[in-house]
Amino acid sequence: MEDKRGRTALHWSVQNANEDIVALLLAEGASPNTVNGFQNTNSSQEDLSTRRGLPSSEKSLGLELAMSLLENFEGKTALQMALLRGQEFSATCILFQMARFNVSGSFESSALEIMERWPNDRNSHNGYVLCWAARNGFKKLVTFILNAGKYSFSPPIYIAGRTALQAAAEQGHLEIAKLLLSYGAATDDAPYGPHGRTALQAAAGQGHIEMLNLLLSYGAEINASPGSTDGRTAIQAAAEQGHIEMVKLLLFYSAEINAQPASFRGRTAVQAAAEQGYLEMVKLLLLYGADINASPGLNYGRTAIQVAAEQGHLEMAMLLLSHGAEINASPGPTNGLTALRAATGRSHFEMVKLLVSHGAENK
């Protein structure tokens, strides 16, 4: 049902930025094509899809939402309405859908309009637009943003605190990373927030060897410190994800195998590999001199044997003990556990038997 100006419940929801209601209405069959009384049209969804260069068979809610929002409403696009109302998130979502579905029209000018209205600082969506474009591999949009000069390389507070380069490196978008570097993106911006990574750490954690070589050619620090919360150095990140070839490459470039763990839930390389049960990785690290009894991190830290016991990795524990792991190593200062307490806490019966047989003390 429409009001006297031709506005439906869907129009009102878009106008008022009630995104959850918009999604609900579309899911319940609300027409995404109805426009207001100022610009009535009888366009069908198939006509609209054809006009926008989209497949008429596409039933994605995201596509319906994008088409609905991109229709003119009171002489303004929904994107312009969102900008005028300061609804950065809504506008960014619309822009994302435009990029995702290759919507024709004023895509580039819309992107520029968004960035011209938002300041270049870490807390704005200006850096965010560049960041998610880089993360999602939208090279055309990244190129446009950089050429327009309306960008910020500061880390946004959204998207897990990644800069554009960190995001591109993590996803393995090599050409976008080259583009960002050519415009002066810093290789060693510090990790930001929980699970933060430098560009090199992000690439190493995902096993992107070509990306790693690119970043090193631009002078990226191979031993950059981990972020304080769940952070990892490059070799710690690679070891944690089981990327043996990446670890070998990092060791070739003199990565510090015994780098200190992050203060909160940090792991050395061998601790990280032991936690995941990667036997061959641990063997490789020990071969290159990894300290099997490296101290645990300050908060929720674990030695290699402690974390293997906690996860119930019986073969890993046997391997570590055969290489001299200290079975009664002191727990970390905050939220730490001995190996025996870690195993009993998870009810790993066979692990408890193994530890006790090797002299684990009940303390």
Secondary structure, DSSP 8 states (H G I E B T S, - for coil): ---TTS--HHHHHHHTT-HHHHHHHHHTT--S----GGG-----HHHHHHHTT--TT---HHHHHHHHHHS-BTTB-HHHHHHHTT-HHHHHHHHHHHHHTT--SSHHHHHHHHHHHS-SSTTSHHHHHHHHHHHTT-HHHHHHHHHHT----S--SSGGG--HHHHHHHHT-HHHHHHHHHTT--TT----STT---HHHHHHHHT-HHHHHHHHHTT--TT----TBT---HHHHHHHTT-HHHHHHHHHTT--TT----TBT---HHHHHHHHT-HHHHHHHHHTT--TT----TBT---HHHHHHHHT-HHHHHHHHHTT--TT----TBT---HHHHHHHTT-HHHHHHHHHTT----
